[in-house]
């Protein structure tokens, strides 16, 4: 099987790169090992929320110089400020064309409400999620937090207690209530199946819509706004928007404990566009080993294609970090298993020195979280000190930064994905 490009990984980075290439007529295949980190995400996308010294970031452009000084190995610094700004604007345009229903701008971060009632700075959020500007107040002063009886992944009282601590909500009267929704009674009998995805499936296909509307209106009472767990609408926001319109109430949804419906929706929309453009998905498959010819990757072999090699002009490593086995930790080393790419080494972290992987204080950012492969400004992967000509890396598999600590995982994913897509398109046009 031969393609122009083979992408290993079907998360936000792999799918963004793949559909961008397919739009330009570059034939792509994506090896999809299963659920991606996107399925467990909040649906909001971070660009840069904090600097390594702990300072809060309001504007990426204004904070870039400080980032470059404090974290010279960060992918943003390797790519360069102008490239990153260009790519994030390109993704904002792409998100609109995909109808991802995101709000926000790279000019300035905003704050989104978390499932526990905190406020977290971010770049883009689903327009169904409650957000406030960095200095602003929430626009409604009477809010009801609606849980679902028996559903433990969303706790309205805990959310209310924490939400009241934020100045942006100090003017609000916040109360709690619960929806019963009789159609969910059979799920309540088995707590393992009482999750957001299961609830969404029942509500969308086996529900009396008008009864749900009436129950929400009765539970909200005279309040102007209501926050609900994200359990309404499996494929997109259309079901939730229908509820909002039918009730006449300003409804907002909050991410629940994983799996997250907000992230799942985005994953499905990205994948649908990729396949609609003619992209090929190797679902339930896993890349196991690779073979090189000179300074190029020649072919890879997968779990379902042990005998028949998958070949391509270019290979893109989008396999993620430890969560998705894009990086592997054994007792003596951390390594990237498919191509055995070089791993970033810093003053604080060495992939072959186990004692450098963790900080003594549990709550500190852990050095191992910045592990990943070495890239250059073109996102080419380094192996044995040399850049591999036709191998690129995008997203969480790249090293040199801690996406959790800095709040930049999504931004790194889409900027590197679009940069690699541009590189390949340019190479193909010259050929």
C-alpha positions, 0 to 999 in steps of 0.5 A, spaced: 500 500 500 502 506 497 500 513 499 503 520 498 503 521 506 502 516 512 500 519 518 501 515 525 496 518 529 489 520 529 488 526 534 487 533 533 494 534 530 494 528 525 487 529 523 488 537 522 495 535 518 491 530 514 485 534 512 489 540 510 493 535 505 487 532 502 484 539 500 490 540 496 490 533 493 495 530 497 493 522 498 494 521 505 492 515 510 492 515 517 493 509 522 488 510 528 490 506 534 483 508 537 481 513 542 485 520 542 487 525 547 482 529 544 476 524 546 478 526 553 479 533 552 475 539 555 473 542 547 477 548 549 484 549 545 490 552 549 495 556 545 499 559 551 496 560 558 502 560 562 510 561 562 515 557 565 516 562 571 509 561 572 506 568 570 499 568 566 499 569 559 494 574 556 497 575 549 501 570 546 504 575 541 506 579 547 509 573 551 513 570 546 519 573 547 519 571 555 517 564 552 523 564 548 528 566 553 525 561 559 524 555 554 528 555 548 527 548 546 519 550 546 516 548 539 514 555 538 521 558 539 523 553 534 518 554 529 519 562 530 514 567 532 511 569 525 510 562 523 506 560 529 502 566 529 500 565 521 499 558 523 494 559 529 490 564 524 490 559 519 487 554 524 482 559 526 480 560 519 479 552 518 475 551 524 470 556 522 470 552 515 469 546 519 463 549 523 467 547 530 463 553 533 469 555 537 469 562 540 476 566 541 482 569 538 489 569 538 489 576 540 488 575 547 486 569 551 479 568 555 477 564 561 472 558 561 469 555 566 471 548 568 467 542 571 469 544 578 467 551 577 474 554 576 476 559 571 482 557 566 485 561 561 484 559 554 485 560 546 478 557 543 472 554 546 466 551 544 460 557 544 456 553 548 461 553 554 460 559 559 466 564 558 468 571 560 473 576 558 480 576 562 477 582 566 469 582 565 463 579 568 459 573 566 453 577 563 447 573 567 446 574 574 441 569 576 444 562 574 442 555 575 446 549 575 443 543 573 445 536 574 442 529 572 440 525 578 445 519 579 450 522 574 456 523 579 461 525 573 458 532 574 457 535 581 452 542 581 454 543 589 461 543 588 461 547 582 457 552 585 461 553 591 467 554 587 464 558 582 462 563 587 469 564 589 471 567 582 470 575 582 467 574 575 461 571 578 461 575 585 455 578 582 451 572 581 445 568 584 447 561 583 443 555 585 443 548 584 437 543 581 437 536 578 433 533 572 430 526 573 429 524 565 425 518 566 428 515 560 435 514 563 432 510 569 435 503 566 442 507 565 442 508 573 442 501 574 449 500 572 453 506 574 459 503 569 454 505 563 452 512 566 457 516 562 456 522 558 456 518 551 451 513 554 447 519 556 447 522 549 445 516 545 439 515 549 437 522 549 438 523 542 435 517 539 430 515 545 427 521 548 421 525 548 424 532 546 418 536 549 418 532 555 425 534 556 424 541 554 418 542 560 423 539 565 429 543 564 424 549 564 421 547 570 428 546 574 430 553 571 424 557 574 425 564 573 433 564 572 436 567 566 441 562 565 443 554 566 449 550 566 448 543 564 453 537 563 455 536 556 451 530 555 446 533 550 448 531 542 453 526 540 455 528 533 455 536 534 451 541 538 445 541 534 441 537 539 443 542 544 442 548 540 435 545 539 434 545 547 436 552 547 431 555 542 425 551 545 426 552 552 428 560 551 433 559 556 441 561 556 443 554 556 451 552 557 454 546 557 460 544 561 465 538 560 464 532 564 469 527 567 472 523 561 470 521 556 468 528 554 463 529 549 465 536 547 472 533 545 469 527 542 464 532 537 471 535 535 474 529 533 468 526 529 467 532 525 475 533 523 475 525 522 468 526 517 472 532 513 478 528 512 474 522 510 469 526 506 476 529 502 478 522 500 483 520 506 484 513 508 483 511 515 487 505 518 482 504 524 484 499 530 491 499 527 497 500 530 504 502 527 509 497 530 516 497 526 519 501 520 525 500 515 530 506 513 533 506 506 539 511 507 536 517 510 529 516 509 523 512 512 522 507 506 516 503 509 512 501 516 509 495 518 502 495 522 499 490 527 494 488 521 499 489 516 505 485 518 506 482 511 504 488 507 508 494 508 505 501 508 510 505 504 509 513 502 513 519 500 513 522 507 511 520 514 508 524 519 509 522 527 503 524 530 502 518 535 502 523 542 505 522 548 505 517 554 498 517 554 497 514 547 504 510 547 507 515 542 512 515 548 514 509 552 518 509 559 522 503 561 526 502 567 532 505 564 530 510 558 524 513 555 524 512 548 519 513 541 518 506 539 517 506 532 522 510 529 527 510 535 528 518 534 532 522 538 529 524 545 530 532 547 535 533 552 535 539 557 539 541 563 533 538 567 531 532 563 535 526 560 531 520 557 537 515 559 537 518 567 531 516 571 533 520 576 532 526 572 525 524 570 521 527 576 521 532 581 521 531 589 515 535 590 509 531 587 505 538 585 511 541 581 511 540 574 515 533 572 521 533 567 518 527 564 512 531 561 517 535 557 520 528 554 519 528 546 522 527 539 527 532 537 525 537 531 528 542 527 524 549 524 521 544 519 519 539 524 523 534 521 525 529 526 532 527 528 535 520 529 542 519 531 544 526 530 541 527 523 535 530 520 531 524 517 529 527 510 522 525 509 520 524 517 516 529 520 513 530 527 507 534 530 503 535 536 505 531 543 510 527 541 515 533 540 519 534 546 522 541 549 515 543 553 510 541 558 503 542 555 500 541 561 504 546 565 504 551 560 497 550 557 499 550 550 498 543 548 492 544 542 496 550 540 503 546 539 498 540 535 495 545 530 501 549 529 506 544 527 500 540 523 499 546 519 507 547 518 508 540 516 502 540 511 505 546 508 512 543 508 509 537 504 505 541 499 511 545 497 515 539 496 510 536 492 508 542 488 516 543 486 516 535 484 
